[in-house]
Amino acid sequence: MAAAKKKKYKLKDPTTQFAEVTSEGSFSLAGKQEKELPKNPSQELLKRIEVGFIEEVE
């Protein structure tokens, strides 16, 4: 059985950037970079996704 493909996220505007450091590690996005979310995303990161600053890669 194949593993489920994990969702990747990117910045809506590639001229911006996002970075944060939490007690569980760090997460950053810049330019056209695409990444999977950390295991336990912060509330700030989830808020950025909710408002559309960061979006799921289709």
Protein Blocks (a to p, Z undefined) as FASTA:
>chain_A
ZZddddddddfblmbccddddfkbccddehjbccdddfbacfklmmmmmnopaccdZZ
